[in-house]
C-alpha cells in the first residue's frame, strides 16, 4: 500500500490507510485539472457500435487544430498517453536509450522492460552520444523544467541523422501553449506525445495522441489495431477541443486555481521550487512527515522515494479548498517541527 501512495491518484489506498470516506478527502496527488468542463452531448448510439473512420478523422482534425500541428504531421490516436509510452519502446530494436531524470518514471520503466539499455540524464548536454532513443518531458514532471525549443529540435535532428528518435512528452503543455513544439510535428527524428486528460480534467476518458512523421504514426496505429479509442471518447474529445471559447475559459480557470494554490502555500510559509499551472513542487527537510501529516488530515499529495525532500501538490478547486490546505499545512508543519 505504501508503494501505491508513491504514484498519483491512489486515493483508495489512502482511504484504506488513513480512514475517512472518499468525499472527505482533498486529492492533490495528481496534476489533473480538478474542474473539468461539462461533458458535451453525444449520440447515444456511439455506445452501441464500433467507432467509425469518420469519427476518428473528426477527432484527429480537432486535435491538429487544438495542438497547432501542421498538415504535414501524422497523428496517431491512442487510448491515453500511457498506452503510447508502453508501445513506443517496441518501435526501435533494443539498444541504447536515455531518459530525463528526475521525470515521469514510466518512460524509463517501459524502455527497460522492452530490452533497451537505459541511462539517465539531467541535462541535454549529458545525453550519451550513442543513445538512439531519447525521452524528454517538457514541461517536466515533477519539477516543471522547460527546455529551449532550439535545443530540443537540435537533439531531434542529431538523432534523426543516426536513425534515432526523440520522444517529447508534452503532457502538461496545454495549460501554456507557448511551451509546445507541436508546430514542428512531422520533422524527422521527433515524436510528440499529447495528453488530453490533464488539461481537460478527464483522465478517465483515456484519450491521447502521438504527433510525428506520417510513416511513424501509421506504424503506431497499426500496432494498436482497429478501434483503439472508443467512439464516445473520440466524440467527447473532438467536441471539447473544437470549442475555442471553452478551452480559453478552461485555461483561465486553471490559471486562477494555480494562483489560489500558490497563495495557500505562501500563507503556510512555503515557496514552490518548481511546477506548472497544474502542480507545485515543494522542497522541505522531511517531506515524508509532511505527507503523513497532511494525509492524517485527509489531504493526499505526491511524495517521491528518490527525493525524500520533495512533495508535489496539484491545484485546489476553489478558495475554500485553498483555505483548508493552508490550515492543514500549518498544522502538519507544526507536527514536523515539534
Buried (B, 14 or more C-beta within 10 A) or exposed (E): EEEEBBBBBBBEBBBEBBEEEEEEBBBBBBBBBBBBBEEBEBEEEBEEEEBEEEBBBBBBBBBBEBBBBEEEBBBBBBBBBBBBBBBBBBBBEBBBBBBBBBBBBBBBBBBBEBEBBBBEBEEBEEBEEEBBBBBBBBBBBBBBBBBEBEEBBEBBBBBBEEEBBBBBBBBBBBBBEEBBBBBBBBBBBBBBBBBBBBBBBBBEBBBBBBBBBEEBBEBBBEBBEEEBBBBBBBBBBBBBBBBEEBBEEBBEBBBBBBEBBBBBBEBBEBEBBBBBBBBBBBBBEBBBBBBBBBBBBBBBBBBBEEBBBBBBBBBBBEEEBBBBBBBBBBBBBEBBEE
